[in-house]
Amino acid sequence: MILILGGTTEGRVAVRVADEAAATYYYSTKGTLQSIECAHGIRLTGAMNAEEMECFCRDHAIKLLIDAAHPFAQVLHQTIEKVSKCLQIPVIRYERRYPPRDEDLIWCDSYADAIHQMENKGIQRLLALSGVNTLAPLRPYWRSHTTWFRILEREESLSLAEKQGFPQERLVFYREGEDELKLLEQLHPDAILTKESGFSGYFTDKVNAARQFGIPVFVVKRPALPETFYRVYGEDGLRKQIERLLPEFFPLKSGYTTGACATAAAKAALLALLSRKEQTESQITLPSGEQITLPVAYTEWAGCSATCTVIKESGDDPDVTNHSRIRVTVQLSLDASGCAIAVAESCHGDGTAVPSRWHKRATVMAQEEYCQETESDDTGRVIFLAGEGVGTVTLPGLGLKVGGPAINATPRKMIRQELIPLLPSPDSVAIVTVSVPGGEELAKRTFNPKLGIIGGISIIGTSGIVRPFSSDAFIASIRKEASVAKAIGCETLVINSGAKSERYLRSLYASLPPQSFVHYGNFIGETLKIAADLGFKQVILGIMIGKAVKLAEGFLDTHSKKVVMNKGFLQDVAKEAKCEEATVDAINRITLARELWELLAEKEQNRFFPLLLQKCKSYCAPILPDGELTLLLISEEGKVLYQS
């Protein structure tokens, strides 16, 4: 069982993550003001001291604490630490993201230090944006200086201000979306005081307004957190830590993309090259802005290069690259010709020499990549090469240069963002070679051959995270395949559920190139949307009876987890098709949709199946308004018996 201590934006996210498990947990807040829906959580309100929290954890078999409270909730952090030590329960701290501590701000170690510094600098008029709970520690200052406090306009805050004896006329109420510069122009304070509350606490907005107004900003530093807490910075990191510390909570585990693994390995390799120290972990930033840490399995050096390996963990997603070694070798050079020489003289990570044919390819690729990517945004400072097991692009439509390494745009961007700040000089160029031992064999079990990617797998991922059985990943692969077909000039797209139906359709449309055939799996609606987006003039949809009976009822996602065959619906179709009453009754006794082929007499089939296809088309055609749509009903023997 998990106990989440929240009441903040981070608490909301923690609830959202916990709800994904569909398992019971507890969510505790000090007050009742936070409006939040816990789909599977039990809501608790009221502060708990160490003894009360300890008793609660014992009584409810709490095995994991999640501290998602405000960074300045010091008493609560200390209470959580005491309970954790006493009961040996691990703590995950959902930490906020903070901007750097800029030197033009006046940093204070405590509220007492802030008072001391403000008085030394002669601040007479202060706007305090530090919250109603700071009235007490700032009391010595506001009793003798003109001070406004901005607070939330709610009974609890007003009561606390009254209890502290703060003048009501000096209270300013927070309004969502309020222009803080306008407030400064209205009050004309000498300075503002705020807390180091992070991006989610609108810290940057407050600072920028004060800078624009030309007044100093006093900032009380956030309190230090216990070293024993496991820190995470977003929902993906939170889920991974929960999976690690309480494995039974989530029925399915998440994982990392090849792109995230390559980024972590690349950063570790550059740090190893610069420091000559072994790397055991690598912290990277996901496209969402969240920081995560991945373990590094191996660090190796060979002459002027360093290689690090990250073992890909896909969680419970059925990914062929699960447990693969993502190896990245990094070398440094000063210019394009230097890059070519460095790459040509390199070795494989295992110490074996690179074949001479690869020398030539690497040299040409390094020069071409440098010329292609040397732009004002510094992209040319990182050059990408495909090593063993990473594919080469041979067809257009993927957004990658034909002839270049199959390393997608997001992983390239992630690697650049990690490496460029670490480069030792403005002229330094990093040559990044990504390898996946065994990748050429793995690629045969992917869509890569059809996409025109030869020699290995692709380094992919748009988020860095693999969700278990991710429908998003499958839909993204559909878009890739369709984009390649469009890029090579295909005007007809033949979509089918899988390998079996594709074999039948390929024999029927033998003149079409292989890229014209795309699997929709269960995502018929999404595939048609993609075809419409890409402007295909004709779409041929091959479907077998098992999916047709679901599509005819309007289910554009036909996965068995979401929809099952509705025998009542099929009986209604049979009645509409003027089938015999005995046939209608018999439909109620079938187990599989394919039994309909045997159950219906030939005359009934000729009425029933065209009607079923017509209903399918009525749901599909509106998704492809500017294209011609043809539906083909395929029998178990691979014959197209009916068409609409």
Summary of the structure (lengths in Angstrom):
residues: 644
radius of gyration: 31.0
end to end distance: 54.1
largest distance: 97.9
contacts: 2148
relative contact order: 0.06
helix: 41%
strand: 21%
